[in-house]
Amino acid sequence: MIRTLLCALALACSASVAVACSGHSKQTQSCAPGTYWDAESQTCAKSANS
């Protein structure tokens, strides 16, 4: 019973946190080492080694 209540509380809190984050501005973030930003796919892609 307590475990079920804790799970329900955790799910309710995670949903409210996600809603609270909406409306914020975008932030820049670097791609991981060995990757680059691919503007066409809007994702980080692996760099080709030559």
VEXDREN-2710 file (C-alpha; in Angstrom, 1 decimal):
% VEXDREN-2710
k/r/px/py/pz
1/MET/0.0/0.0/0.0
2/ILE/2.7/2.5/1.0
3/ARG/4.8/1.5/-2.0
4/THR/1.8/2.2/-4.3
5/LEU/1.3/5.6/-2.7
6/LEU/5.0/6.5/-3.1
7/CYS/5.0/5.5/-6.8
8/ALA/1.8/7.5/-7.4
9/LEU/3.4/10.5/-5.6
10/ALA/6.6/10.2/-7.7
11/LEU/4.7/10.1/-10.9
12/ALA/2.6/13.1/-10.0
13/CYS/5.6/15.1/-9.0
14/SER/7.5/14.2/-12.2
15/ALA/4.6/15.3/-14.3
16/SER/4.3/18.7/-12.5
17/VAL/8.0/19.3/-12.9
18/ALA/7.8/18.7/-16.6
19/VAL/4.9/21.2/-16.8
20/ALA/6.8/23.7/-14.7
21/CYS/9.7/23.6/-17.2
22/SER/7.6/24.5/-20.2
23/GLY/7.8/28.1/-21.3
24/HIS/11.5/28.4/-20.6
25/SER/14.0/29.6/-23.2
26/LYS/16.2/27.2/-25.1
27/GLN/19.8/26.8/-24.0
28/THR/22.8/26.0/-26.1
29/GLN/24.7/22.7/-25.4
30/SER/27.8/21.3/-27.0
31/CYS/28.0/18.0/-28.7
32/ALA/30.1/15.3/-27.1
33/PRO/33.7/14.9/-28.1
34/GLY/34.0/13.1/-31.4
35/THR/30.7/14.5/-32.6
36/TYR/29.5/17.6/-34.4
37/TRP/26.1/19.4/-34.8
38/ASP/24.3/18.3/-37.9
39/ALA/21.9/21.1/-38.7
40/GLU/19.9/19.1/-41.2
41/SER/18.9/16.3/-38.7
42/GLN/19.1/18.7/-35.7
43/THR/21.2/16.2/-33.7
44/CYS/24.8/15.5/-32.8
45/ALA/26.5/13.1/-35.4
46/LYS/29.6/11.1/-35.2
47/SER/32.7/12.7/-36.9
48/ALA/34.2/10.7/-39.7
49/ASN/37.9/9.8/-38.9
50/SER/40.3/10.0/-41.8
END
